[in-house]
């Protein structure tokens, strides 16, 4: 009858619904691996221990985008980078696998934990960029509203994509469907 194909069509549409997001999430986590290894984690090393090429990359980035936090990270920012190294970095390949494969409902809880953690840290970073007096920074920070907005534009995707991950995990029926258990 007509209701079965329509129901099957809706089921297929729900299964296909998160696919574009899963691809976006896989790309996000895949791109995050080299960024973490080459940009974020070297900020924890003393300047003398950083490979020359990475030091030059960090100096170029900091000068171009007026981001002194990468050359002289405040202690609270270092704490976030340590979380990235020990909590987030091991999760990145797992998330890449799950989202590339698609349909992995087991990624829901780890993705909720990850996205909540990252969104929380990004609120602090964005507030720092918007309101901190960078005139006392050893390395040049944003001085004008335009420079602050440019620096914000670097960090904002790392808030928006985790929020999209969080809302997808919480509200998309593909991920939050609770299966009924059979009674014995």
HELIX and SHEET records of a PDB file:
HELIX    1   1 UNK A    2  UNK A   17  1                                  16    
HELIX    2   2 UNK A   19  UNK A   35  1                                  17    
HELIX    3   3 UNK A   36  UNK A   40  3                                   5    
HELIX    4   4 UNK A   41  UNK A   44  5                                   4    
HELIX    5   5 UNK A   47  UNK A   49  5                                   3    
HELIX    6   6 UNK A   52  UNK A   65  1                                  14    
HELIX    7   7 UNK A   68  UNK A   70  5                                   3    
HELIX    8   8 UNK A   75  UNK A   83  1                                   9    
HELIX    9   9 UNK A   84  UNK A   88  3                                   5    
HELIX   10  10 UNK A   89  UNK A  101  1                                  13    
HELIX   11  11 UNK A  107  UNK A  131  1                                  25    
HELIX   12  12 UNK A  134  UNK A  136  5                                   3    
HELIX   13  13 UNK A  145  UNK A  171  1                                  27    
HELIX   14  14 UNK A  173  UNK A  176  1                                   4    
END                                                                             
